[in-house]
């Protein structure tokens, strides 16, 4: 098996079984939902942004292994980052997964590059990231990938 594909599978399985930052942290001041009506993936992203920095980040919800692991890795990657930088990382991640770029902000995010080989799963991997954007920008509508 291709080493990158094996790493991709291990990371997704690990974060699916033991999602990091799962739950609503105390003291959050922003939140947004993401929902994919076709597959049923549904997440809420919680943020505490102070002085333009993401102090706390968490998520709740349910979905497939790819969507849950993507949300989990997203929270690990963005905690402590400036909100502006988080938006840039989110945009880069969506471009990476869609196949529009080969650049990733971290090696864990680069592992999701394999999702582009399964176009129907791209929406799963990006759902939480779209919700994140709505939370940071205080957009009150539910983010959807449809």
N, C-alpha and C positions, 0 to 999 in steps of 0.2 A: 504494500500500500504506500502511496505517496506520503512522505513524512508530514507535509503541510496538511494534507487531508486528515491524517491520523490525529494531528494536534487539534485541528478544527473539531473533530468529533469528540475528543477528550474534553476540551474546554466547554463545549456546549453541554455535554452530559454532566460535567461537574457543576456548572452554574445552574443547570436545570434542577439537579438534585439538592443543591445547597445554595439557593440564591442569596447573594449578598445584598445587604441594605433592604431586605424585604420587610415591609411594614411602614407605618407612618411615623416618622420621627417627631418628637415633641417640638413645639414652637415653630412649625412651618408657617410660611406666610404666602406661599403660592402653590397652586395645584392645577393639574389639567388631566383630562381623560383622553385615552386613545382607544379606539374601537374599530375592529375590522368585522363588519357584518357578514362577510362571506365565510370566514372561518371561525368567528366567535372570540378571537383573542380580544381581551379587554383589560386595560391597565389604567391605573391612576398614578401619576408621578407627583411627588411632594418635594417641595424645595423650601429651604430657608436661605434667602439671599440677603446678606448684610453688606453694605458698602460695595455693592456690585460683585461680591464673592459668594459662591455657593458653599455655605457653612454646613448645611445638612441636605441630604438627598435620600429619598427612599421611594419604594413603589409597592403597590398592592395590585392584585388581580390574578388573572389566569389566562393561560394560552399554551401554545405548543412549546416544545423544548427550545426552538430557535428564538421565539419571541421572549421567553422568560430569561434565557441566558443573555440575550442581547441587552435587555433591561438591566440585568444584574451587572454585566460588564460596564454598561454605561454609567451606573452609579459609582462604581469603583474608579472609573476614569475621571469623572467630573467633580467629585467631591474636593472642595478647596480651590477650584479653578474660578477665575473671573467669569461672570455670566457671558460676557462678550466672547471670550475664548471658547466657552462651552458651545456657543452657537456655531462658531467656526469648526469645531471638532465634529459637531452633529452634522453639519453640511458636508464635511469631508467624508464622514462615515456613510452617509446616504449615497454619495457619489461613488465610494469604494464598492459598496454592495451592489449598486446598479450597474457597475462596470464602466462608469464614466471617469474613473481615476484608479491609479494603483497605489496612491499614497494613503497611509493611515497614521494617525497621531501616536498610536502605541502598538506594540507587537500583539497585544490581546485583540485589539480592534482589527489588525491585519488578518487575523485568523478567520474573520467573517468574510474575507474575500471569496472564500469557497462558496458562499451563498449564491454568488452570481451564476454559478453553474446550474442552479435550480431556480429559474425566474419566478416561479409561483411562491417561493419562500422569501423573496426580497421584501415583500410587504410585511411578512412576519418579523423580519429582522429590523425593519425601520419604524415600526409602529410606536414604540416607546420614545424614540428619538423625535418623532413628529409631535408627540404629546409634550415632550420636554420643551420644544420650541414654543408651544402655546403657553406653557407655564412661565417661562422666562419673559415672554413678551406680553403676558397677561391677556391672552386671547381667550375669550370665554367659551368658544365652541369646542366640541369634542373633535379631536384630531382623528382622521380616518385615512386609511390607505386605499380606499376605494373611490 
